[in-house]
Amino acid sequence: MTPPVKAPRTSPDAGTWNYLLTLHARVESRLGTVLQRRHGLGLSEYRALGFLDQADKSELRMTELADRLGLNQSSVTRLVGRLNAAEFTYRDLCPDDKRGAYTVLTDAGRTRYREARTTYDTTLSAALDELAAADPAHAAIIATARSAVRSRE
């Protein structure tokens, strides 16, 4: 009889990273579900609208938006296509570089983002609080992260 297959051992850092990824995945899943149901937005769409809302003149080059979202150029092009179709953004050519394109936030996009922001913030806090209550290791990670961010403000 063959012994059961065991998962390979990982380094302490790999184990830590996997733990963080699990925490991240649970929170992202919850955020994505709530934003889609209540506001018709995916997480990347919500975050794109947020970056545009905070940008000078409410516009970003496509490459800047891709960098901020952590997406490749093809993915951000499709995402912006969806935002354009929903009339949350529009495309504008760079005046000094006709090959470059900006994505510009519309009033409808700003309104949708601001409506969704409260839902996002409330859902995020609730998800983090619930994960912290259920697992002391998650509680320590979340408390440390919150403290680190607050000390930067």
N, C-alpha and C positions, 0 to 999 in steps of 0.2 A: 504494500500500500504506500502511496506517495504522500509525504507530509504536505499540509496545506501551504500554499504560497503566501509568504509574508511580504508586506510592503517594504520596499527598500528603505534603509535608514537614511536619514538626511542629516546634514550639518545643523548645528543650532540655528544659524542664520537662515537656512532654508526652511527649517521648521517654523521659525518666527515669521518669515515672509508668507508662508502658506497660511498661517493663522490670520495674519493681516488681510490676506486676499479673501479668506472666508468671511471675515467681518465686512470687508468692502462689498463683496458680492451680495450679502444679505441686505445691506443698506441700499445699494444700487437697485436691487430687484424691487424693493418696496417703493422707493422713490419713483422708479419708472412706471410701475403699475398705477400708482396714485395720480401722477401727472397725466398719464395717458387717459385714464378714466374721467378725471375731472376737467382737464383742460385741452385734451387732444394733442398733447405734446410729448415727444420722446425726450429722454434726458439730454441727448446731444443738442436737440433743437432748443430746449429750455436754456441750456448753458450758452449756446450761440447767441440767443436773444439777450441774455444777461451781459455777455461780453460787448455786444453792440450797444446796449443801453449805457454802459459805462465808458465807451470809447468817445474820443473827441469827435464831434459832429455826427455821432451815432453811426460811424462807418469804420470798416476795417478792410484791408486788403485780404483777398482770399487766402494768401499764404500766411498772413498773421492769424486769421481765424483758425486755420488748420493747425498751426502751432499751439495756439491757446487751448484748443479742444483735444489735442493729441491725436488728430486724425490725419490720414494721408490725403493728398490732393484730390484723388478720385472720390473718396468718401465725403469730403467737405463739399465738393461740387454737387453731389447728389443731395446732401443735406440742405444746401442753399437753394437748390432747385425746388425742394419741398416747401421751404420757407417763402420763396418767391411765389409759388403756386397758391399758397395760402394768403398772399398779399401782406405778409409780415415783414418782408424785406424786398428790396429791388437791387438790381445790378447797375453799377455806374462805372464807366471807364475812367481810368486815371487820366487827368488832364495833361500831365507831363510825360506819360508813358502809355501810349494807346494799347499796348499789349497787356497791361495790368488792369485788374478789375477790382472794384470795391463792392462789398455787400453793405447796403445801407438799411437801417431800421426804419420802418414806417410807423405811423401813429398807431395803427392796428397791432403791429408787432410789439410796440412798447406797452400798449394796454394789456395784451395777452400775457406778456412776461410779468408785468406787475401784479396781475390777478393770480398768476401761478406761483409767484414768489412766496406769498404767505403759506400756500399749501406746501410748497417745497420745504420751507423753514420749519413748519409745524411737524411735518412728516419726518424730516431728518432728526429733529430733536427727540421725537417719540421713539423712533427706531433705535437711536443710540442709547437712550435711557432704558429701553426694554432689553437690549442686548447686554448692557452693563448690569442690569438687575439679575439677569439669568446666568452670568458667568463672571466670576471674580477677575479672570485674566482680561476679559473684554473691558470690565470696569476700570482696571488699571490703565489699559491702553487709552481708553476714551478720556479718562481724567487727565492723563499726562498730555495728550494731544490738545485738549481744551485749555489746559494751563499754559502750554507753550504758545498757543495762538493768542491768548489773552495778554501774555507778557509782551508780545510784539506790537500790540495796539497802543 
